[in-house]
């Protein structure tokens, strides 16, 4: 084999190495998003099991809702969060819950 020619396996390894940073960046974006825009640090739970359950169900659901809204509207995360917060406050002021 001439120098510079790669086998299919070598090419596959090379392409995986180039895709890994993209995946890592997406994971970092996810973690930054849940920290900044969902309020994961403000969760007030006593046990570690309670923390895990809170993170799994509420925070992930809120983050996915924010991302879905963001993709539908084409807004950046900060703009999407403000838009959702404003509409939620407006809806609450129109019909406040007393419970």
N, C-alpha and C positions, 0 to 999 in steps of 0.2 A: 504494500500500500504506500502510495506517495505521501510525502509530508504535506499536511494541510487537509487531507481527506479524513473525514470522520465517519465511523460506522453509525448505524442507526441507534445503537445503545449509547454511544458517546454523545451523539446529537441530542438524545433524549435527556441525558444528564445535564448537558449544557443548557438546554431550554428550561429545565427545572430550576437550575441555579438562578436564571434570570427572572423567573416567575416568583421565586420566594420573597424577594424584597417587596414586590407588589402586594402579596398577601400580608406580609408583616405590616405594611403601611395601612392596609384596610383594617387590620386588627387594632392598630394604634388609633386610627380615626374613630373606631367604635368606642374604645375605652375613653378617649377624650370627650366624645359626644355624651356618653352617659354621665361622666363626671361634671361637665360644664352645664348641660342642658336638662338633665333629669333630676339632679339633686341627690345623688346616691349617698353623699356624705351626711346628709341631714336625716337619714333613717334612724329612728329611735327605737331600737329593739335591744333586749337584754341578752338573749342567748345567740350563740353562733348559728344554731339551726334557724332561728327566727330571721337572722340576717340573710342567710342563704335563701330562705323562702321569699323574703321581701325582694331581694335582688332578682331572683329567677322570674317571679311572676309580675310584680308591679313595675319595677324599673325597666325590665326588658320590654314589657308591653307598652310602656310610655315611650320608650326610645323608638320602637317600631312604628308607633303611631306618628311620632314626630318625623321619622324618615319617610313614611308613606305620604304624609302631608307635604313634605319638602320636595319629594320627587313629582308629586302631582302639580304643585304650584311653580316649581323651578326656582324656589327661593334658597338662600343660604340658611344654614342651621339657625343662626341668631335671628334672622328675619322670620323664619318659620316659627320659632319659639314665641317671639313677640306677637305674631299674628294669632297663634293659638291661644295665648294667654289673654289677649284683648278680647277675642270672641268668647272665651269662657267667662271672663269677668262681666262682659256685656250681657250674656245669657243669664248669669246669676243675678245681676241687678234687675233684670226684667222680671224674674221669677225666683226670689230668694228662697232657699230651703230653710225650714225652721227646725229640722231634726238634727 
